Amino acid sequence: MDRIDIAASPGPALPPATLWRFYRYFLAEHRRIFMWLFICGFGVACADALVSVFVGKVVAFVGRADRWTAWQEYRFTLLALLIAIGVVRPILIYIDLHLRNSFLVPDVTSRIRWVSHWHVVRQSWQFFQNDFPGRLAHRVMHTPGALRETAEAAIRAVWYLAMYGGASIFLLAQADWRLALPILGWFGGYILLLRYYVPRLRTRADMSSQTHSELMARIVDCYSNILTVKLFSYAAADNDHVRNALLAHNDAQARHMRMVTGFMTSLTLLNTALLVGTGGIGVGLWLHGSIGAEAVAMALPLVWQAASTAGWVAWEVSGIFQNLADVRQGMESIAAPNVMVDAPDAGVLDVRAGAIAFDNIGFGYTPDTRLFDNFSLSVAPGERVGLVGRSGAGKSTLVSLLLRLYDVQAGAIRIDGQDIRDVTMDSLRARIGVVTQDTALLHRPVRDNVLCGKPDATAEELHAALGQARVLPFLDALRDDDGQTGLDASVGERGAKLSGGQRQRIVLARTLLKNAPILILDEATAALDSEAEAAIQEQLETLIAGKTVITIAHRLSTLARMDRIVVLDQGCIIEQGSHAALLAGGGLYASLWRRQTGNRLPGGDHSSFSLPADPASI
């Protein structure tokens, strides 16, 4: 059987949000494997039933007085049974194990994980803001295994029992229809037990899975923010947060296991009744001469195997519903509808000049509040525009809307006349370079972090970007725990092994390498000291040359060179003009400038200043 392409693109269609269709979506492409597993399961079940037939034939054979005559009568039957049990059965078991261990467990599980990740990583920015990264990662990793194990257990256990039970009923009825009555009654009782316990097991399994997910999320939240926990001596207080989730999960798991205990105990009593009933009927029929010893010898191991299998199947059923609960939990993330998708006929953004127009846009984070209402702003090609305003004025939101991290609820945003909702998000973001105040990096080598800007960049282009961003002076000193140095050194989770200034320089190098025609600088030098900022400001001039630039900065001196400064307040433009004109106007911008420069008068040297006590107020 050919191996599947694990990392092939699954296509744009989202996984269905209903359980059965969700299973079908992920398992349909592996139907050949499951077809062979069904065939092997059927064959093994029939071969196992023949073991009891073989026992019965052996009892009949050795009970005959004339041994050689008995040998002539039974030899071909015994040989055929031995071939079925000793040759065909091991071959079927080998095929079954080979398919499970070589294809189902590694390939199918990995394929489902890839498809799950492929869809989750393409979810909207809001999606990731509303969930824990640890919980999302857990669901992407755990749900595929639970999904595969459910299907596997259904074939391995439920299908096997159904086929073995059918073969057993047929063989017992062939001997005497009354011998089949106990196992028929047993199947009826087994179905009643499943009807009673399965819904309750499912409910309690769901609660156990839900509380486990919550416990995992709280632990990951604690570890992800360990610096805050340490700095504020919050470990003791955070214990209650985790302890409550742990106790809730423990209680849910205990209630689930108590239900499992009741199920298994009831099944044990049912199995005992099956064995006693079959033995009693068999002995009674033998005493009256209705059946021979061969039938009794076949019936008892046949039903005993069914009873033993039922216990295993019951445990598998419990696992199935535990896995179903995990799959339903995972569906909340993997099959979640994506609120930010490309239009069906979306084209590729063609940036010819770099003009940006916010055309009467309306937007609010909640239905009850509106941050922007009929807001308009035009940025000419190659113009450098600075955005300033108090916290919450809408500066970062404008940038998020331009990048389509959110969609406007009214109006339109256009780049060179093209509505950004009519082009693919990948092409939009490929033509906008961004340096944000969040300098988190990927937990990968420096090289990979910089090449995010242009994966096919040459070594010369990479080196030039590193030089312009002043990364080279500290690059040779980098060394990670694996002994890798320089460009090959890992920066740690979110760039934790680097200083804030070093992280900022790597982000700048990435943007320089991308060389997009539109540039957004959101506190681009906020993490740098004054000396480093002065050095990089020179490179920023090279970076922004010939580009359309939108800059957000709390340090107002970084906006002094902008062609135009737009002052926002509560989602409205209240002032705009050059740095000098705004200072002369005496409005909000001039007030903010005086706060930063210690009430220095306009017209002086604006190249240096002291920060206000609360920069976030700018």
C-alpha positions as CSV (number, residue, x, y, z in Angstrom):
1,M,0.0,0.0,0.0
2,D,1.4,3.4,-1.0
3,R,2.2,5.9,1.7
4,I,0.1,9.0,1.8
5,D,1.4,12.6,1.3
6,I,1.1,13.8,4.9
7,A,1.9,17.4,4.2
8,A,-0.3,17.9,1.0
9,S,-2.5,20.9,1.0
10,P,-6.0,20.0,2.2
11,G,-7.7,22.7,0.2
12,P,-9.8,25.7,1.5
13,A,-12.9,23.8,2.6
14,L,-13.2,24.0,6.4
15,P,-13.8,20.8,8.5
16,P,-17.5,20.4,9.1
17,A,-18.9,21.3,12.5
18,T,-21.0,18.2,13.0
19,L,-19.4,15.1,14.5
20,W,-20.1,12.5,11.8
21,R,-19.1,14.8,9.0
22,F,-16.0,15.9,10.9
23,Y,-14.9,12.2,11.1
24,R,-15.8,11.7,7.4
25,Y,-13.8,14.8,6.4
26,F,-10.6,13.5,8.0
27,L,-10.9,9.8,7.4
28,A,-12.4,9.7,3.9
29,E,-9.0,9.9,2.2
30,H,-7.8,6.8,4.2
31,R,-10.8,4.6,3.2
32,R,-8.6,1.9,1.7
33,I,-6.8,1.3,5.0
34,F,-10.1,1.1,6.9
35,M,-11.6,-1.3,4.3
36,W,-8.7,-3.7,4.8
37,L,-9.0,-3.4,8.6
38,F,-12.7,-4.3,8.3
39,I,-11.8,-7.4,6.2
40,C,-9.1,-8.5,8.6
41,G,-11.4,-7.9,11.6
42,F,-14.1,-10.1,10.0
43,G,-11.6,-12.8,9.1
44,V,-10.0,-12.9,12.6
45,A,-13.4,-13.0,14.3
46,C,-14.5,-16.0,12.2
47,A,-11.1,-17.7,12.8
48,D,-11.4,-17.2,16.5
49,A,-14.9,-18.7,16.4
50,L,-13.5,-21.7,14.6
51,V,-11.2,-22.3,17.6
52,S,-14.2,-23.5,19.6
53,V,-15.3,-25.7,16.6
54,F,-11.8,-27.2,16.6
55,V,-12.1,-28.0,20.3
56,G,-15.5,-29.6,19.8
57,K,-14.1,-31.7,16.9
58,V,-11.1,-32.8,18.9
59,V,-13.4,-33.9,21.8
60,A,-15.6,-35.9,19.4
61,F,-12.5,-37.4,17.7
62,V,-10.7,-38.5,20.9
63,G,-14.0,-39.9,22.3
64,R,-14.5,-42.4,19.6
65,A,-13.6,-46.0,20.4
66,D,-12.3,-46.9,17.0
67,R,-9.4,-44.4,16.7
68,W,-8.3,-45.1,13.1
69,T,-11.8,-45.0,11.8
70,A,-12.2,-41.7,13.7
71,W,-9.0,-40.4,12.1
72,Q,-10.2,-41.3,8.6
73,E,-13.5,-39.4,9.4
74,Y,-12.0,-36.3,11.0
75,R,-8.6,-35.8,9.5
76,F,-9.6,-33.4,6.7
77,T,-11.9,-31.4,8.9
78,L,-9.2,-31.0,11.6
79,L,-6.6,-30.1,9.0
80,A,-8.8,-27.5,7.5
81,L,-9.5,-26.0,10.9
82,L,-5.8,-26.0,11.7
83,I,-5.0,-24.2,8.5
84,A,-7.7,-21.6,9.2
85,I,-6.5,-21.2,12.8
86,G,-2.7,-21.7,12.5
87,V,-2.1,-20.2,9.0
88,V,-4.8,-17.9,7.8
89,R,-5.5,-16.3,11.3
90,P,-1.8,-15.3,11.9
91,I,-1.6,-13.9,8.3
92,L,-4.7,-11.8,8.9
93,I,-3.4,-10.6,12.3
94,Y,-0.1,-9.6,10.7
95,I,-1.8,-7.6,7.9
96,D,-4.0,-6.0,10.6
97,L,-1.0,-5.1,12.8
98,H,1.1,-3.9,9.8
99,L,-1.7,-1.6,8.6
100,R,-2.2,-0.2,12.1
101,N,1.4,0.3,13.0
102,S,2.9,1.2,9.7
103,F,0.1,3.4,8.2
104,L,-2.8,4.1,10.6
105,V,-0.9,5.2,13.7
106,P,2.0,7.2,12.2
107,D,0.7,8.4,8.8
108,V,-3.0,8.9,9.4
109,T,-2.4,10.6,12.8
110,S,0.2,12.9,11.3
111,R,-1.9,13.7,8.3
112,I,-4.9,14.7,10.5
113,R,-2.5,16.9,12.7
114,W,-1.2,18.6,9.6
115,V,-4.7,19.3,8.2
116,S,-5.8,20.5,11.6
117,H,-2.8,22.9,12.0
118,W,-3.3,24.0,8.4
119,H,-6.8,25.3,9.1
120,V,-6.1,26.6,12.7
121,V,-3.1,28.7,11.6
122,R,-5.2,30.4,8.9
123,Q,-7.8,31.5,11.5
124,S,-8.3,35.2,12.1
125,W,-6.4,37.4,14.5
126,Q,-9.5,37.6,16.7
127,F,-9.6,33.8,16.9
128,F,-6.2,33.7,18.5
129,Q,-6.9,36.6,20.8
130,N,-9.9,34.7,22.3
131,D,-8.1,31.5,23.2
132,F,-5.0,30.2,24.9
133,P,-2.1,29.2,22.6
134,G,-1.4,26.2,24.9
135,R,-5.0,24.9,24.5
136,L,-5.0,25.4,20.8
137,A,-1.7,23.5,20.5
138,H,-3.1,20.7,22.7
139,R,-6.2,20.3,20.6
140,V,-4.3,20.3,17.4
141,M,-1.9,17.6,18.8
142,H,-4.4,15.5,20.8
143,T,-7.6,15.6,18.7
144,P,-6.1,13.7,15.7
145,G,-5.0,10.9,18.0
146,A,-8.4,10.7,19.7
147,L,-10.1,10.7,16.3
148,R,-7.9,7.9,14.9
149,E,-8.2,5.9,18.1
150,T,-12.0,6.1,18.0
151,A,-12.2,4.7,14.5
152,E,-9.5,2.1,15.2
153,A,-11.2,0.9,18.4
154,A,-14.6,0.7,16.6
155,I,-13.1,-1.7,14.1
156,R,-10.8,-3.5,16.6
157,A,-13.4,-4.1,19.3
158,V,-17.0,-3.3,18.3
159,W,-16.8,-4.7,14.8
160,Y,-14.9,-7.8,16.0
161,L,-17.5,-8.5,18.7
162,A,-20.3,-8.1,16.2
163,M,-18.7,-10.5,13.7
164,Y,-17.7,-13.0,16.4
165,G,-21.1,-12.9,18.0
166,G,-22.8,-13.5,14.6
167,A,-20.5,-16.4,13.9
168,S,-21.2,-17.8,17.4
169,I,-24.9,-17.6,17.0
170,F,-24.7,-19.4,13.7
171,L,-22.5,-22.2,15.0
172,L,-24.6,-22.7,18.1
173,A,-27.9,-22.8,16.2
174,Q,-26.4,-25.3,13.8
175,A,-25.9,-27.6,16.8
176,D,-29.3,-26.9,18.4
177,W,-31.3,-23.7,18.3
178,R,-31.8,-23.8,22.0
179,L,-28.0,-23.5,22.5
180,A,-28.2,-20.1,20.9
181,L,-30.8,-18.7,23.3
182,P,-28.4,-17.7,26.1
183,I,-26.1,-15.7,23.7
184,L,-29.1,-14.1,22.1
185,G,-30.4,-13.1,25.5
186,W,-26.9,-11.9,26.4
187,F,-26.7,-9.7,23.3
188,G,-30.1,-8.2,24.3
189,G,-28.8,-7.5,27.8
190,Y,-25.6,-6.1,26.5
191,I,-27.5,-3.6,24.2
192,L,-29.6,-2.5,27.2
193,L,-26.5,-1.9,29.3
194,L,-25.0,0.1,26.5
195,R,-28.3,2.1,26.1
196,Y,-28.2,2.9,29.8
197,Y,-24.6,3.5,30.4
198,V,-23.3,5.0,27.1
199,P,-25.2,8.4,27.3
200,R,-24.1,8.8,31.0
201,L,-20.5,7.8,30.1
202,R,-20.5,10.3,27.3
203,T,-21.8,13.1,29.5
204,R,-19.2,12.4,32.2
205,A,-16.5,11.9,29.7
206,D,-17.3,15.3,28.2
207,M,-17.1,16.9,31.6
208,S,-13.8,15.2,32.3
209,S,-12.4,16.3,28.9
210,Q,-13.6,19.9,29.4
211,T,-12.1,20.2,32.9
212,H,-8.9,18.7,31.7
213,S,-8.7,21.3,28.9
214,E,-9.3,24.1,31.4
215,L,-6.6,22.7,33.7
216,M,-4.2,22.5,30.9
217,A,-5.0,26.1,29.8
218,R,-4.5,27.4,33.3
219,I,-1.1,25.6,33.7
220,V,0.1,26.9,30.3
221,D,-1.1,30.4,31.2
222,C,1.0,30.2,34.4
223,Y,4.1,29.0,32.6
224,S,3.7,31.4,29.7
225,N,3.6,34.3,32.1
226,I,6.2,32.9,34.5
227,L,8.1,36.2,34.6
228,T,5.1,38.0,35.9
229,V,4.5,35.2,38.4
230,K,8.1,35.5,39.7
231,L,8.4,39.3,39.7
232,F,5.2,39.7,41.7
233,S,5.7,36.7,44.0
234,Y,2.4,35.5,42.6
235,A,3.1,31.7,42.7
236,A,1.2,31.2,46.0
237,A,-1.8,33.2,44.8
238,D,-1.8,31.5,41.4
239,N,-1.9,28.1,43.2
240,D,-5.6,28.7,43.9
241,H,-6.3,29.4,40.2
242,V,-4.7,26.1,39.2
243,R,-5.8,24.1,42.3
244,N,-9.5,24.9,41.6
245,A,-9.2,23.6,38.0
246,L,-7.3,20.5,39.3
247,L,-10.0,19.7,41.9
248,A,-12.7,20.2,39.3
249,H,-11.0,17.8,36.9
250,N,-10.3,15.3,39.6
251,D,-14.0,15.3,40.6
252,A,-15.2,15.0,37.0
253,Q,-12.7,12.2,36.4
254,A,-13.8,10.3,39.6
255,R,-17.5,10.5,38.6
256,H,-16.6,9.2,35.2
257,M,-14.6,6.3,36.6
258,R,-17.4,5.4,39.0
259,M,-19.8,5.1,36.1
260,V,-17.2,2.9,34.3
261,T,-17.1,0.7,37.5
262,G,-20.9,0.3,37.5
263,F,-20.8,-0.6,33.8
264,M,-18.1,-3.2,34.1
265,T,-19.7,-4.8,37.2
266,S,-23.0,-5.1,35.4
267,L,-21.3,-6.6,32.4
268,T,-19.5,-9.2,34.7
269,L,-22.9,-10.3,36.1
270,L,-24.3,-10.6,32.5
271,N,-21.3,-12.6,31.4
272,T,-21.7,-15.0,34.3
273,A,-25.3,-15.5,33.4
274,L,-24.3,-16.3,29.8
275,L,-21.8,-18.9,30.8
276,V,-24.1,-20.6,33.4
277,G,-27.1,-20.5,31.0
278,T,-25.2,-22.0,28.1
279,G,-23.6,-24.7,30.3
280,G,-27.0,-25.6,31.9
281,I,-28.8,-25.8,28.5
282,G,-25.9,-27.7,27.0
283,V,-25.7,-30.3,29.8
284,G,-29.5,-30.7,29.8
285,L,-29.6,-31.3,26.0
286,W,-26.8,-33.8,26.3
287,L,-28.5,-35.7,29.1
288,H,-31.6,-36.0,26.9
289,G,-29.5,-37.1,23.9
290,S,-30.4,-34.1,21.9
291,I,-26.8,-33.1,21.3
292,G,-23.4,-34.8,21.6
293,A,-20.4,-33.9,23.7
294,E,-18.9,-32.2,20.6
295,A,-21.6,-29.5,20.7
296,V,-21.2,-28.9,24.5
297,A,-17.4,-28.8,24.1
298,M,-17.8,-26.2,21.3
299,A,-20.5,-24.1,23.0
300,L,-18.8,-23.4,26.3
301,P,-15.5,-21.9,25.0
302,L,-17.4,-20.1,22.3
303,V,-19.6,-18.2,24.8
304,W,-16.7,-17.8,27.2
305,Q,-14.7,-16.0,24.5
306,A,-17.7,-13.8,23.7
307,A,-18.0,-12.9,27.4
308,S,-14.3,-12.2,27.7
309,T,-14.3,-10.1,24.5
310,A,-17.3,-8.2,25.8
311,G,-15.3,-6.9,28.8
312,W,-12.6,-5.8,26.5
313,V,-15.1,-4.2,24.1
314,A,-16.8,-2.4,27.1
315,W,-13.4,-0.9,28.0
316,E,-12.9,0.1,24.4
317,V,-16.3,1.6,24.3
318,S,-15.5,3.7,27.4
319,G,-12.3,4.8,25.6
320,I,-14.3,5.6,22.5
321,F,-16.6,7.9,24.3
322,Q,-13.7,9.5,26.1
323,N,-12.1,10.1,22.7
324,L,-15.4,11.4,21.3
325,A,-15.4,14.0,24.1
326,D,-11.9,15.0,23.2
327,V,-12.8,15.2,19.5
328,R,-15.8,17.4,20.2
329,Q,-13.6,19.6,22.3
330,G,-11.1,19.8,19.4
331,M,-13.8,20.6,16.9
332,E,-14.5,23.9,18.7
333,S,-11.1,25.0,17.5
334,I,-10.3,23.0,14.4
335,A,-13.8,23.3,12.8
336,A,-14.4,26.9,14.0
337,P,-15.7,29.1,11.2
338,N,-13.1,31.6,10.0
339,V,-14.5,35.1,10.1
340,M,-11.7,36.5,8.0
341,V,-11.4,34.8,4.6
342,D,-10.5,35.8,1.1
343,A,-13.3,36.6,-1.3
344,P,-14.0,33.7,-3.7
345,D,-12.7,35.7,-6.7
346,A,-9.9,37.6,-4.7
347,G,-7.0,38.7,-6.8
348,V,-3.5,39.8,-6.1
349,L,-2.8,43.3,-4.8
350,D,-1.0,45.4,-7.4
351,V,0.9,48.2,-5.7
352,R,1.9,50.7,-8.4
353,A,2.3,53.9,-6.3
354,G,1.3,53.1,-2.7
355,A,-1.7,55.4,-2.2
356,I,-3.8,54.5,0.8
357,A,-7.4,55.7,1.4
358,F,-9.6,55.1,4.4
359,D,-13.0,55.9,2.8
360,N,-15.8,56.6,5.3
361,I,-15.0,53.5,7.3
362,G,-17.0,52.4,10.3
363,F,-15.6,49.9,12.9
364,G,-16.2,48.9,16.5
365,Y,-14.9,46.0,18.5
366,T,-18.3,45.3,20.0
367,P,-21.8,45.9,18.6
368,D,-22.5,48.5,21.3
369,T,-19.4,50.7,20.7
370,R,-18.2,52.4,17.5
371,L,-14.5,53.5,17.4
372,F,-14.7,54.8,13.9
373,D,-17.8,56.3,12.2
374,N,-17.5,57.7,8.7
375,F,-13.7,58.1,9.2
376,S,-11.7,59.1,6.2
377,L,-8.0,59.6,5.7
378,S,-5.9,59.6,2.5
379,V,-2.2,59.0,2.3
380,A,-0.5,60.0,-0.9
381,P,2.0,57.7,-2.7
382,G,5.4,58.1,-1.0
383,E,4.0,60.2,1.8
384,R,5.2,59.8,5.3
385,V,2.4,60.1,7.8
386,G,2.6,60.0,11.6
387,L,-0.3,59.0,13.8
388,V,-0.5,60.3,17.4
389,G,-3.1,60.5,20.1
390,R,-4.0,59.4,23.5
391,S,-4.3,55.7,24.4
392,G,-7.5,54.3,22.8
393,A,-7.7,57.0,20.1
394,G,-7.6,54.4,17.4
395,K,-4.0,54.5,16.1
396,S,-3.2,50.8,16.3
397,T,-6.7,49.9,15.2
398,L,-6.2,51.8,11.9
399,V,-3.1,49.8,11.3
400,S,-4.9,46.5,12.1
401,L,-7.7,47.4,9.7
402,L,-5.2,48.2,6.9
403,L,-3.6,44.8,7.4
404,R,-7.0,43.1,7.5
405,L,-6.5,41.7,11.0
406,Y,-10.1,43.0,11.3
407,D,-12.6,44.0,8.6
408,V,-14.2,47.3,8.4
409,Q,-18.0,47.2,9.1
410,A,-18.7,50.1,6.8
411,G,-16.9,52.0,4.0
412,A,-13.7,50.7,2.5
413,I,-10.0,50.8,2.6
414,R,-8.2,51.0,-0.7
415,I,-4.6,50.8,-1.9
416,D,-4.1,52.3,-5.3
417,G,-7.8,52.2,-5.8
418,Q,-8.1,48.5,-4.9
419,D,-10.5,47.5,-2.1
420,I,-8.3,45.4,0.2
421,R,-11.3,43.0,0.7
422,D,-11.1,42.1,-3.0
423,V,-7.5,40.9,-2.9
424,T,-5.9,38.0,-1.0
425,M,-4.7,38.7,2.5
426,D,-1.3,37.0,1.7
427,S,-0.7,39.4,-1.2
428,L,-1.9,42.4,0.9
429,R,0.5,41.6,3.7
430,A,3.3,40.7,1.4
431,R,3.3,44.3,0.2
432,I,3.3,45.9,3.6
433,G,6.3,45.9,5.9
434,V,5.6,46.1,9.6
435,V,7.8,46.8,12.6
436,T,5.7,46.7,15.8
437,Q,6.3,47.5,19.4
438,D,5.9,43.7,20.1
439,T,9.3,42.4,19.2
440,A,8.5,38.7,19.9
441,L,10.5,36.4,17.6
442,L,10.0,32.8,16.5
443,H,11.8,30.2,18.6
444,R,14.2,29.5,15.8
445,P,17.7,30.6,14.7
446,V,18.4,34.3,13.8
447,R,18.6,33.3,10.2
448,D,15.1,32.0,10.1
449,N,13.7,35.0,11.9
450,V,15.2,37.4,9.4
451,L,14.3,35.3,6.4
452,C,10.6,35.6,7.3
453,G,10.8,38.9,5.4
454,K,12.0,37.2,2.2
455,P,12.5,33.4,2.4
456,D,14.3,33.3,-1.0
457,A,16.8,36.0,-0.2
458,T,20.4,35.6,-1.3
459,A,23.2,35.5,1.3
460,E,24.3,38.9,0.1
461,E,20.8,40.4,0.6
462,L,20.6,38.8,4.1
463,H,24.0,40.2,5.1
464,A,23.1,43.6,3.8
465,A,19.9,43.7,5.9
466,L,21.7,42.6,9.0
467,G,24.3,45.3,8.5
468,Q,21.8,48.1,8.0
469,A,19.8,47.0,11.1
470,R,23.1,47.0,13.2
471,V,22.7,43.2,14.0
472,L,26.2,42.3,13.0
473,P,27.9,43.9,16.0
474,F,26.3,41.4,18.4
475,L,25.7,38.5,16.0
476,D,29.1,36.7,16.5
477,A,28.6,36.7,20.3
478,L,25.3,34.7,20.1
479,R,25.5,31.1,21.2
480,D,22.6,28.8,22.2
481,D,22.4,25.7,24.4
482,D,23.1,23.4,21.4
483,G,26.3,25.2,20.7
484,Q,25.1,26.9,17.6
485,T,26.5,30.4,17.0
486,G,25.8,33.5,15.0
487,L,23.0,33.2,12.4
488,D,22.4,29.6,13.5
489,A,21.9,30.4,17.2
490,S,18.3,30.0,18.5
491,V,16.8,33.2,19.9
492,G,14.7,31.3,22.5
493,E,10.9,31.4,23.0
494,R,9.6,34.8,21.8
495,G,13.3,35.9,21.6
496,A,13.8,35.5,25.3
497,K,17.6,35.0,25.0
498,L,18.1,38.5,23.5
499,S,17.7,41.9,24.9
500,G,14.9,44.1,23.8
501,G,17.2,46.2,21.6
502,Q,18.6,43.1,20.0
503,R,15.2,41.8,19.2
504,Q,14.2,45.1,17.7
505,R,17.2,45.1,15.4
506,I,16.4,41.6,14.1
507,V,12.8,42.7,13.4
508,L,14.2,45.8,11.6
509,A,16.5,43.5,9.5
510,R,13.5,41.3,8.6
511,T,11.6,44.4,7.4
512,L,14.6,45.8,5.5
513,L,14.9,42.4,3.7
514,K,11.2,42.4,2.8
515,N,11.5,45.8,1.1
516,A,7.8,46.3,0.8
517,P,6.4,49.4,-0.9
518,I,4.2,50.3,2.1
519,L,5.8,50.5,5.6
520,I,4.2,50.6,9.0
521,L,6.3,51.6,12.0
522,D,4.6,51.1,15.3
523,E,7.0,52.2,18.0
524,A,9.8,50.8,15.8
525,T,12.7,52.0,18.1
526,A,10.8,51.9,21.4
527,A,13.0,49.1,22.8
528,L,16.4,50.8,21.9
529,D,18.5,53.0,24.0
530,S,19.3,56.5,22.8
531,E,22.6,55.6,21.2
532,A,21.2,52.6,19.3
533,E,18.1,54.6,18.3
534,A,20.2,57.3,16.8
535,A,22.2,54.8,14.8
536,I,19.1,53.0,13.5
537,Q,17.3,56.2,12.7
538,E,19.8,56.7,10.0
539,Q,19.0,53.3,8.5
540,L,15.3,54.0,8.9
541,E,15.8,56.9,6.5
542,T,17.1,54.4,4.0
543,L,14.3,52.0,4.8
544,I,11.5,54.5,4.2
545,A,13.0,56.1,1.2
546,G,10.5,56.0,-1.7
547,K,7.9,54.2,0.4
548,T,4.5,55.1,1.7
549,V,4.9,55.2,5.5
550,I,2.6,55.2,8.4
551,T,4.3,55.7,11.8
552,I,2.9,55.4,15.3
553,A,5.1,56.7,18.0
554,H,4.9,57.8,21.6
555,R,8.2,59.6,21.3
556,L,7.0,62.6,19.3
557,S,10.5,63.5,18.2
558,T,10.4,60.4,15.9
559,L,7.5,62.1,14.1
560,A,9.2,65.4,13.5
561,R,10.5,64.3,10.1
562,M,7.1,63.1,8.9
563,D,5.5,64.9,5.9
564,R,2.2,65.0,7.9
565,I,1.2,64.3,11.4
566,V,-2.4,63.2,12.1
567,V,-3.7,63.6,15.6
568,L,-6.5,61.3,16.6
569,D,-8.9,61.5,19.5
570,Q,-11.7,59.0,20.1
571,G,-11.7,57.8,16.5
572,C,-11.7,61.2,14.9
573,I,-9.0,63.4,13.3
574,I,-8.8,66.6,15.4
575,E,-5.6,68.0,13.9
576,Q,-3.2,67.3,11.1
577,G,-0.3,69.1,9.5
578,S,3.5,69.3,9.7
579,H,5.3,69.2,13.0
580,A,6.0,72.9,13.0
581,A,2.4,73.8,12.1
582,L,1.0,71.7,14.8
583,L,3.3,73.2,17.4
584,A,2.3,76.6,16.3
585,G,-1.4,75.7,16.4
586,G,-1.2,75.1,20.2
587,G,-3.6,72.1,20.1
588,L,-3.4,68.6,21.5
589,Y,-0.2,67.8,19.7
590,A,1.5,70.9,21.1
591,S,0.3,69.9,24.6
592,L,1.7,66.4,24.3
593,W,5.0,67.9,23.0
594,R,5.4,70.2,25.9
595,R,4.8,67.3,28.3
596,Q,7.6,65.3,26.7
597,T,10.1,68.1,26.4
598,G,9.5,69.6,29.9
599,N,7.4,72.5,28.7
600,R,10.1,73.7,26.3
601,L,8.9,76.4,23.9
602,P,8.2,75.5,20.2
603,G,10.9,76.5,17.8
604,G,13.8,75.2,19.9
605,D,15.9,72.1,19.3
606,H,13.5,69.2,19.2
607,S,16.0,66.5,18.8
608,S,16.2,65.5,22.4
609,F,13.6,65.3,25.2
610,S,12.7,63.5,28.4
611,L,10.0,60.9,28.5
612,P,6.8,61.7,30.4
613,A,5.9,59.8,33.6
614,D,3.2,57.9,31.7
615,P,4.2,57.3,28.1
616,A,1.0,55.3,27.5
617,S,-1.0,58.4,27.9
618,I,0.3,59.7,24.6
